[in-house]
Amino acid sequence: MKKEDWQEKGVGHRQRLKDKFQQRSIEAFTDAEVLELLLILGTPRKDCKEQAKGLLKQFGSLPNVLEAPASEIQKVKGVGPSNSFAIHFLHGVARRYLKHRLQEKQYLHSSRQVAEYLIHSMRDLQHEVMTAIFLDSSHAIVDTQVVARGTVASNAIYPRELVKLALELNASAMVVAHNHPSGNLEPSIQDHQLTRTLYLACSFMNIRLLDHLIIGNSEKTFSFADHGIMATIGEECSRILDQ
């Protein structure tokens, strides 16, 4: 095939992908096609089908590709700095969009959107992260911030700093969430201890800790509140505060 014919074929394929998105939305795309279009954004004059397949083969899934370091992405044949920039930039835009979509919405009425944001931002991380969602007196969402990175345990989280941040934001309540890189949603003994510590620290400043969520590698989350654990911890802390 002549170079001119190959280039024309590539242009036609890229246009068909764009038309497919405009006519049928992202739901009609395979993960490989999603990655292919992202790569094309970085190198618009290049055919990126094989690179997209290579990324999926290397990392196993679309979320894993989006979370992979640029240095690792660029190890895949044919993927360069412009491609990795396009992938990470779009991922960052999606994360910011999901975060800002929560602003001023009531937490209890937006639990699905909260879960979507947390899952998107934490599910495929290779290290543990804790995020806090700060709420006002009517439980409208004031802000969301990452408050710890690394191993999330009682000795790695500083309750005083978390409470200080809540006071600076004039928050009356909060929800915390952390991820399990293993994918296991079951809370550990350390997770229970951390929740008690944070609950008690918040109580001293009249801030309510409403829930502790665990993010695994699926669309599901583990909720301490839904499993009755927050109520039990609340009763235990009330007895301590009454002494």
Backbone torsions as a table, in degrees:
resi	resn	phi	psi	omega
1	MET	NA	132.2	178.7
2	LYS	-65.3	153.9	-179.9
3	LYS	-58.1	-40.2	-178.5
4	GLU	-65.5	-39.4	179.5
5	ASP	-67.0	-39.7	179.2
6	TRP	-63.8	-43.4	179.8
7	GLN	-64.4	-40.9	179.8
8	GLU	-65.2	-39.6	178.0
9	LYS	-63.3	-40.8	179.5
10	GLY	-64.4	-42.4	178.6
11	VAL	-62.0	-42.7	179.2
12	GLY	-63.2	-39.4	179.5
13	HIS	-66.1	-44.2	179.3
14	ARG	-62.1	-40.8	179.7
15	GLN	-66.2	-36.9	177.8
16	ARG	-64.2	-37.5	176.8
17	LEU	-64.4	-44.0	179.4
18	LYS	-63.3	-43.0	178.9
19	ASP	-63.9	-39.1	180.0
20	LYS	-61.7	-42.0	178.9
21	PHE	-65.5	-45.2	-177.9
22	GLN	-65.2	-33.6	-175.9
23	GLN	-89.1	-33.2	-171.3
24	ARG	-125.4	-2.4	178.1
25	SER	71.0	178.0	-174.5
26	ILE	-64.8	-23.9	-177.3
27	GLU	-63.8	-22.1	-178.8
28	ALA	-84.2	-4.3	-175.2
29	PHE	-93.7	144.3	166.2
30	THR	-79.2	164.9	177.2
31	ASP	-60.6	-35.9	179.1
32	ALA	-64.1	-39.9	179.1
33	GLU	-68.9	-36.5	176.2
34	VAL	-60.4	-48.4	179.9
35	LEU	-64.6	-38.1	179.6
36	GLU	-60.4	-44.1	178.8
37	LEU	-66.3	-38.5	177.4
38	LEU	-62.1	-43.5	179.2
39	LEU	-64.8	-36.1	178.3
40	ILE	-63.5	-34.3	177.5
41	LEU	-59.7	-32.4	179.8
42	GLY	-82.2	-32.4	179.5
43	THR	-136.4	78.8	-170.3
44	PRO	-63.2	-17.4	-177.7
45	ARG	-102.4	14.5	-173.9
46	LYS	-121.5	141.7	173.7
47	ASP	-76.4	124.8	-172.1
48	CYS	-119.5	16.4	-176.9
49	LYS	-62.6	-47.1	-177.1
50	GLU	-68.1	-34.9	177.9
51	GLN	-65.4	-39.3	178.2
52	ALA	-63.0	-44.4	178.0
53	LYS	-63.9	-38.1	179.2
54	GLY	-64.1	-39.6	178.8
55	LEU	-64.7	-44.1	179.5
56	LEU	-65.2	-37.9	178.6
57	LYS	-66.7	-39.3	-177.2
58	GLN	-71.5	-42.3	-172.2
59	PHE	-107.1	-12.2	171.0
60	GLY	92.1	-25.0	-178.5
61	SER	-162.0	162.9	178.1
62	LEU	-61.9	-47.3	178.3
63	PRO	-58.2	-38.4	179.7
64	ASN	-65.0	-36.2	177.0
65	VAL	-65.4	-44.6	-177.9
66	LEU	-62.7	-32.3	-177.5
67	GLU	-91.4	-9.7	-175.4
68	ALA	-69.0	144.2	176.3
69	PRO	-61.9	149.4	-179.4
70	ALA	-57.6	-37.9	-178.8
71	SER	-62.9	-34.9	179.1
72	GLU	-76.5	-38.8	178.2
73	ILE	-60.4	-40.3	-176.2
74	GLN	-74.3	-5.6	175.2
75	LYS	-77.1	-18.6	177.7
76	VAL	-74.0	132.4	-175.5
77	LYS	-54.6	127.8	175.7
78	GLY	88.6	-4.0	-179.3
79	VAL	-101.2	121.4	-177.4
80	GLY	-113.6	-175.3	-179.0
81	PRO	-57.3	-39.1	-180.0
82	SER	-65.0	-37.3	178.1
83	ASN	-66.0	-47.8	-178.1
84	SER	-65.4	-34.3	176.5
85	PHE	-62.7	-44.5	-179.3
86	ALA	-60.7	-42.1	-179.9
87	ILE	-64.2	-49.2	-176.5
88	HIS	-71.6	-32.8	179.2
89	PHE	-65.4	-46.0	179.5
90	LEU	-63.5	-39.5	178.3
91	HIS	-62.1	-41.0	178.2
92	GLY	-65.9	-39.1	177.5
93	VAL	-62.8	-44.1	180.0
94	ALA	-62.1	-41.6	179.5
95	ARG	-64.0	-43.6	179.7
96	ARG	-65.7	-40.2	178.5
97	TYR	-59.7	-47.9	-179.0
98	LEU	-63.8	-36.6	179.2
99	LYS	-67.1	-49.2	-176.8
100	HIS	-69.6	-24.8	177.7
101	ARG	-63.8	-22.2	-177.6
102	LEU	-84.4	-21.3	-173.0
103	GLN	-54.5	128.2	174.6
104	GLU	71.6	1.8	175.8
105	LYS	-85.9	148.4	179.2
106	GLN	-70.5	130.3	-176.1
107	TYR	-58.1	-46.7	-175.5
108	LEU	-65.0	-27.3	-179.9
109	HIS	-92.6	-2.9	-175.4
110	SER	-128.5	28.1	-174.6
111	SER	-60.1	-35.9	180.0
112	ARG	-67.4	-41.3	178.8
113	GLN	-67.2	-37.3	176.2
114	VAL	-61.6	-46.4	179.6
115	ALA	-61.3	-40.6	179.4
116	GLU	-61.0	-44.2	-180.0
117	TYR	-63.9	-47.6	-177.3
118	LEU	-65.2	-42.9	179.9
119	ILE	-63.0	-44.6	-178.8
120	HIS	-63.7	-39.6	-172.9
121	SER	-88.6	-16.6	-171.8
122	MET	-125.5	-17.8	-167.3
123	ARG	-59.7	-42.4	-170.6
124	ASP	-106.6	15.8	176.9
125	LEU	-69.9	144.8	-179.7
126	GLN	-90.1	-0.7	176.9
127	HIS	-133.2	159.4	-178.8
128	GLU	-78.3	141.9	178.5
129	VAL	-137.2	142.8	173.2
130	MET	-114.9	129.6	177.6
131	THR	-114.6	139.7	176.3
132	ALA	-114.1	135.8	175.2
133	ILE	-108.8	116.3	-175.0
134	PHE	-96.9	135.5	-174.7
135	LEU	-124.2	150.5	175.2
136	ASP	-88.0	-170.3	-174.2
137	SER	-65.9	-22.0	177.4
138	SER	-98.6	10.7	179.0
139	HIS	67.4	23.6	169.2
140	ALA	-78.5	144.5	-175.0
141	ILE	-77.2	122.8	-179.5
142	VAL	-89.7	-45.4	-176.4
143	ASP	-165.9	161.0	170.9
144	THR	-129.9	134.3	-178.0
145	GLN	-144.2	144.4	170.5
146	VAL	-75.7	124.5	-174.3
147	VAL	-112.3	-7.8	177.7
148	ALA	-160.4	146.2	175.6
149	ARG	-131.4	149.3	-177.8
150	GLY	103.0	-154.1	179.1
151	THR	-70.7	120.7	-178.7
152	VAL	-90.4	109.3	178.1
153	ALA	-151.8	171.4	-176.0
154	SER	-57.5	-35.7	-177.5
155	ASN	-84.0	-2.6	179.1
156	ALA	-107.9	-13.0	178.3
157	ILE	-107.2	133.7	179.8
158	TYR	-104.6	98.0	-176.6
159	PRO	-53.2	-37.0	-178.5
160	ARG	-60.9	-42.0	179.9
161	GLU	-68.7	-35.8	178.3
162	LEU	-66.6	-44.2	178.7
163	VAL	-65.7	-39.8	178.0
164	LYS	-59.3	-42.6	178.6
165	LEU	-64.5	-40.4	178.1
166	ALA	-61.6	-40.4	179.8
167	LEU	-67.9	-38.1	178.6
168	GLU	-63.3	-31.9	179.8
169	LEU	-89.1	1.2	-177.8
170	ASN	58.2	37.7	-179.0
171	ALA	-84.3	142.9	177.8
172	SER	-103.6	-14.8	-179.3
173	ALA	-154.6	165.8	177.5
174	MET	-154.5	161.5	172.6
175	VAL	-127.2	135.2	176.7
176	VAL	-113.0	154.2	179.6
177	ALA	-146.5	142.9	171.8
178	HIS	-142.1	160.5	-175.4
179	ASN	-103.2	153.3	170.6
180	HIS	-111.0	104.8	179.6
181	PRO	-55.8	-25.4	178.1
182	SER	-67.5	-20.6	-177.3
183	GLY	93.3	-14.1	-179.6
184	ASN	-73.2	126.1	-178.2
185	LEU	-86.4	-10.7	-175.6
186	GLU	-68.4	126.5	-179.7
187	PRO	-69.3	142.0	178.5
188	SER	-87.1	171.9	174.9
189	ILE	-58.8	-40.3	178.9
190	GLN	-63.6	-35.9	178.0
191	ASP	-63.7	-41.7	177.8
192	HIS	-64.5	-43.9	-179.6
193	GLN	-63.4	-42.3	179.0
194	LEU	-61.9	-42.0	-179.0
195	THR	-63.1	-42.6	177.5
196	ARG	-61.8	-44.8	-179.3
197	THR	-61.0	-46.9	-179.4
198	LEU	-66.9	-39.8	180.0
199	TYR	-61.2	-45.5	-178.4
200	LEU	-66.4	-43.0	179.4
201	ALA	-61.7	-41.9	179.2
202	CYS	-66.5	-38.6	-177.3
203	SER	-61.8	-36.2	-179.5
204	PHE	-61.0	-26.3	-178.5
205	MET	-109.0	18.6	178.8
206	ASN	57.5	37.1	174.1
207	ILE	-111.5	130.0	-177.6
208	ARG	-90.9	127.5	171.1
209	LEU	-92.6	106.1	-171.7
210	LEU	-81.6	-32.9	-175.0
211	ASP	-163.6	159.5	171.6
212	HIS	-129.8	119.4	-177.4
213	LEU	-107.6	143.1	175.1
214	ILE	-114.6	130.4	-179.2
215	ILE	-106.0	127.7	177.6
216	GLY	-105.6	-133.5	179.4
217	ASN	-118.9	25.0	179.2
218	SER	-129.6	-171.9	178.7
219	GLU	-82.9	-1.4	-179.2
220	LYS	-97.5	155.8	173.4
221	THR	-128.1	158.9	172.9
222	PHE	-102.3	127.0	-178.7
223	SER	-111.9	122.0	175.8
224	PHE	-62.6	-36.4	-179.0
225	ALA	-68.4	-45.8	-178.3
226	ASP	-63.4	-27.4	-180.0
227	HIS	-93.1	8.1	176.2
228	GLY	78.5	4.1	-175.9
229	ILE	-73.8	-37.7	179.4
230	MET	-62.6	-38.9	179.0
231	ALA	-63.4	-41.7	179.2
232	THR	-65.4	-44.1	178.2
233	ILE	-63.4	-38.8	178.2
234	GLY	-60.7	-41.5	178.5
235	GLU	-65.4	-42.0	179.4
236	GLU	-63.1	-44.4	-179.0
237	CYS	-68.5	-33.2	177.7
238	SER	-63.6	-39.2	178.2
239	ARG	-66.0	-37.6	178.6
240	ILE	-66.2	-43.0	-178.2
241	LEU	-70.1	-26.1	-178.9
242	ASP	-80.8	-14.8	-177.9
243	GLN	-72.4	NA	NA
